[in-house]
Amino acid sequence: MSSSWLSVPWREPAVLTIIDQEVTSMRRTKGAKALAFAVGVALALSACGGSDSDSSTEDTTSEGAGATGETAMTITYDIVDEAVWEDGSPITVADFECTWQAALNTPGSLGTTGYDKISSVAAGESDKQVVVSFTELYAPYKGLFSGLIKKAAVANCNDISADFQTSINYSGTEWKMESWSKDQVVYVPNEAYWGPRKASGKLVMVPKVENGIAALKAGEVDFIYPQFYAGIADELADPNVKTVIEYGGDYEGIYMNQGVEGKDANGNVREFSDAAFREGFYKSIDLDALFQQIYIPIAPEGKLLACGPMIPGQYCPEGIFGNKYSLEDAAKVLEDGGWEKDASGMWAKDGAVPEIQWVINTENKRREDTQAYLIPLLKEAGFNVVPYNCDAACYFQQRLPGMDYDLAMYISTAPPDPAYLVPAFAGDQVPTEANENKGQNYQGWVNDKATEALKNSDKETDADKRTELIKEAIVEMDKDYMMIPFFQFPKSGAYRTDLVGDVEGQLNNYAAFNDTYMWKDLNGDGQIVIGAEQWPECLNPITECANSSWYVWTVGQVLAPGAYRTTNDGKYEVTELLKSEPKVETK
């Protein structure tokens, strides 16, 4: 007996993007030298499911797909009749199926969560009706199929890791890619686009890693989306520049890498796999003093984040994380855990002082300032921390996915719903050879109680019960000292008021500037130019290329149609791809 789904505004489920290769997925080991790769950009995908259909026109069973058995939930999507790709070919059930297969089966896929609960993607009354069947309830379904892959654009939907090396030659949106290089990406209107988001002129994005503000003031770019740091407001001051600041789902913190089963890829012990070492390290940092040094110059009214990997709100438990500074308590925890200070005052175990490699992306002044401030203090406290820095592409597309670090500091951009915690922190989401390097748990954090709570939260349709499950998992994070949260980071957009207009509508959106089709070209040069703070170096929408928000902003959301999109106020809305809200049924 089917029943209608409880309507709840769930968040995007699968992928937590991180701000700030040859196309084969490469998991790197501690101490390995960074390689230079040239390819580039990323699309955050999620999963969705529907129901069995007697009128399916083909066998849609996918290799490695979710377990077959009784269907617990179905979702039926009705694609508008006029929806077509850039070449005029129709967008159909085949593209939904290919997206499911690619996300689930491609080696190194970031976003399998949700897709792994789907047993079939089949045609309903026609190939414009998509019926997705789930083996269990999946509450955050609105984030699934958020970026479709065109089946005709790939050779094998079950492994697209070698596709899209230098371009993405398909589009189902108002823009299509004219060219991409390490110097710029150019979009032109998609003449075949059927929907209401009509684009005109050109949309150009260029890397401005070091001089974005100077380029904006000089009129070389119309718009930038910079991370704030002390003094940036003064640097942006200009009669022709307007700066907009919003607070959304961005947060910054430090993560401690516990490795895979406590070891790195070479079999060496990861020091942060030691619970006493993690706790002692955390308690050796005066977070209030650090906040005053690094964040108060950015936001004088700011407060230290105490929610873990979460911004303040209904899912944030009270009385966790925050400043726990006590060198006395830290020393006791470490000594009880078998650590002792050597003659030089450094914490050692079995006579060995570990070297802790702290990675950030170069040219990020705030993070460089944080290292410069904190590393000497940590040395005084007995920890041998050294910089292990490289550029953004190396950091976000190699070292983080390869778990090639001990400490990592970055901003995460979280979608409106906390389902992103599952791929980022569930124990089975640590990328290993056994799971074909899938998942985004780059901290190697495994906590059975938290994993169970997170997994159950995906199946819970009661909003209050789901909230409690999320809180339960975050409390376990606090108990395990697996990260150090810092700050709910402001989103900021700055633009030339004499060059471009109507740009402020979506700047607080998880998807950032996803309304460029509405922006007005005020100087009549026929193009809108965006300066990108980071420049991804690979274009694959499934693998580690998609680990950067700047991939999503510069490529993924520009080209890929989806069932839902996020709104500026943190909700979901059905896109023009569908006739109406999908029909969701449970059994």
HELIX and SHEET records of a PDB file:
HELIX    1   1 VAL A   93  ASN A  105  1                                  13    
HELIX    2   2 TYR A  115  LYS A  117  5                                   3    
HELIX    3   3 TYR A  141  GLY A  143  5                                   3    
HELIX    4   4 LYS A  151  ALA A  153  5                                   3    
HELIX    5   5 GLY A  212  LYS A  217  1                                   6    
HELIX    6   6 ILE A  232  LEU A  236  1                                   5    
HELIX    7   7 GLU A  271  SER A  273  5                                   3    
HELIX    8   8 ALA A  275  TYR A  282  1                                   8    
HELIX    9   9 LEU A  287  ILE A  294  1                                   8    
HELIX   10  10 LEU A  327  ASP A  336  1                                  10    
HELIX   11  11 LYS A  365  ALA A  381  1                                  17    
HELIX   12  12 ALA A  392  CYS A  394  1                                   3    
HELIX   13  13 TYR A  395  ARG A  399  3                                   5    
HELIX   14  14 PRO A  418  TYR A  420  5                                   3    
HELIX   15  15 LEU A  421  PHE A  425  1                                   5    
HELIX   16  16 GLY A  427  GLN A  429  5                                   3    
HELIX   17  17 ASP A  448  LYS A  459  1                                  12    
HELIX   18  18 ALA A  463  ASP A  480  1                                  18    
HELIX   19  19 THR A  516  MET A  518  5                                   3    
HELIX   20  20 GLU A  544  ASN A  547  5                                   4    
HELIX   21  21 SER A  549  TYR A  551  1                                   3    
HELIX   22  22 VAL A  552  GLY A  556  3                                   5    
HELIX   23  23 GLN A  557  LEU A  559  1                                   3    
SHEET    1   A 5 SER A   3  SER A   4  0                                        
SHEET    2   A 5 LYS A 583  THR A 586 -1                                        
SHEET    3   A 5 MET A  73  ASP A  78 -1                                        
SHEET    4   A 5 GLN A 129  PHE A 134 -1                                        
SHEET    5   A 5 ILE A 118  ALA A 123 -1                                        
SHEET    1   B 9 THR A  17  ILE A  18  0                                        
SHEET    2   B 9 LEU A 407  THR A 413 -1                                        
SHEET    3   B 9 VAL A 241  MET A 256 -1                                        
SHEET    4   B 9 MET A 483  ARG A 496 -1                                        
SHEET    5   B 9 PHE A 223  ILE A 224 -1                                        
SHEET    6   B 9 GLN A 527  ALA A 532  1                                        
SHEET    7   B 9 LYS A 202  PRO A 207  1                                        
SHEET    8   B 9 VAL A 185  PRO A 189 -1                                        
SHEET    9   B 9 TRP A 175  TRP A 180 -1                                        
SHEET    1   C 4 THR A  17  ILE A  18  0                                        
SHEET    2   C 4 LEU A 407  THR A 413 -1                                        
SHEET    3   C 4 GLU A 355  VAL A 359  1                                        
SHEET    4   C 4 ASN A 384  PRO A 387  1                                        
SHEET    1   D 2 GLU A 340  LYS A 341  0                                        
SHEET    2   D 2 TRP A 347  ALA A 348 -1                                        
SHEET    1   E 2 VAL A 500  GLY A 501  0                                        
SHEET    2   E 2 LYS A 520  ASP A 521 -1                                        
SHEET    1   F 2 TYR A 564  THR A 566  0                                        
SHEET    2   F 2 TYR A 572  VAL A 574 -1                                        
END                                                                             
